[in-house]
Amino acid sequence: MSDSFEVNYAELEAIISRLGYASDDLGGARRTAPTDAPAGVGGAAAAAMVAHLLRSASTLCQGLEGAIAGVTQTRDDYRLVDQRVADRGVRIMEPQ
């Protein structure tokens, strides 16, 4: 077991960024989806499938936004602890 613990802020930032890009991309696809039902045989079924996919995309975007908020809060919490420890002049995981 390690005697120390270190948060890699660059990795947390990368995770936040990747989640944000995924949410933006999915939201963009959602905005460009057709809204009119195609005419002809199967048009209603196709429209129902598109509507289902759009609802699923919306749910995924909400989940991604929640994940972004959670990782951001975690990063901020770690930074706060690091700052408090730095202000005290000791490392948090070093035995006293």
C-alpha positions as CSV (number, residue, x, y, z in Angstrom):
1,M,0.0,0.0,0.0
2,S,1.2,3.5,-0.8
3,D,2.2,5.9,1.9
4,S,0.9,8.9,-0.1
5,F,-2.1,9.9,-2.1
6,E,-1.9,12.4,-5.0
7,V,-4.7,13.8,-7.1
8,N,-3.9,14.2,-10.8
9,Y,-5.8,17.4,-11.6
10,A,-4.9,17.2,-15.3
11,E,-6.6,13.8,-15.5
12,L,-9.7,15.2,-13.7
13,E,-9.8,18.1,-16.2
14,A,-9.4,15.7,-19.1
15,I,-12.3,13.6,-17.8
16,I,-14.5,16.7,-17.4
17,S,-13.6,17.8,-20.9
18,R,-14.3,14.4,-22.5
19,L,-17.7,14.2,-20.8
20,G,-18.5,17.7,-22.0
21,Y,-17.6,16.9,-25.6
22,A,-19.7,13.7,-25.4
23,S,-22.7,15.7,-24.1
24,D,-22.2,18.4,-26.7
25,D,-21.9,15.9,-29.5
26,L,-24.9,13.9,-28.4
27,G,-26.9,17.1,-27.9
28,G,-25.9,18.2,-31.4
29,A,-27.1,15.0,-32.9
30,R,-30.3,15.4,-31.1
31,R,-30.8,18.9,-32.5
32,T,-30.3,17.8,-36.1
33,A,-32.6,14.7,-36.0
34,P,-35.6,14.9,-38.3
35,T,-38.8,16.1,-36.6
36,D,-41.3,15.3,-39.4
37,A,-42.7,11.8,-39.8
38,P,-41.8,10.2,-43.1
39,A,-44.7,9.6,-45.4
40,G,-45.8,6.2,-46.5
41,V,-45.8,2.7,-45.1
42,G,-43.9,2.5,-41.9
43,G,-43.7,6.3,-41.4
44,A,-45.4,6.2,-38.1
45,A,-43.1,3.4,-36.8
46,A,-40.1,5.3,-38.0
47,A,-41.3,8.5,-36.3
48,A,-41.8,6.5,-33.1
49,M,-38.3,5.1,-33.2
50,V,-36.8,8.6,-33.8
51,A,-38.8,9.9,-30.9
52,H,-37.6,7.1,-28.7
53,L,-34.0,7.7,-29.7
54,L,-34.4,11.4,-29.0
55,R,-35.7,10.7,-25.5
56,S,-32.9,8.3,-24.9
57,A,-30.3,10.9,-26.1
58,S,-31.8,13.5,-23.8
59,T,-31.6,11.1,-20.8
60,L,-27.9,10.3,-21.7
61,C,-27.2,14.1,-21.9
62,Q,-28.7,14.6,-18.5
63,G,-26.5,11.7,-17.1
64,L,-23.4,13.2,-18.7
65,E,-24.2,16.6,-17.2
66,G,-24.6,15.0,-13.8
67,A,-21.3,13.2,-14.2
68,I,-19.6,16.5,-15.2
69,A,-21.0,18.1,-12.1
70,G,-19.9,15.2,-9.9
71,V,-16.3,15.2,-11.2
72,T,-16.1,18.9,-11.1
73,Q,-17.2,18.9,-7.4
74,T,-14.7,16.2,-6.6
75,R,-11.9,18.2,-8.2
76,D,-12.9,21.3,-6.3
77,D,-13.1,19.4,-3.0
78,Y,-9.6,18.0,-3.5
79,R,-8.3,21.4,-4.4
80,L,-9.8,22.9,-1.2
81,V,-8.2,20.2,0.9
82,D,-4.9,20.6,-0.8
83,Q,-5.1,24.4,-0.2
84,R,-5.9,23.9,3.4
85,V,-3.1,21.5,3.9
86,A,-0.7,23.8,2.1
87,D,-1.8,26.6,4.3
88,R,-0.9,24.5,7.3
89,G,2.5,23.6,5.8
90,V,2.1,19.8,6.0
91,R,1.2,17.1,3.6
92,I,-2.1,15.4,4.5
93,M,-0.9,11.8,4.2
94,E,2.4,12.2,6.1
95,P,2.5,10.8,9.6
96,Q,2.7,13.5,12.3
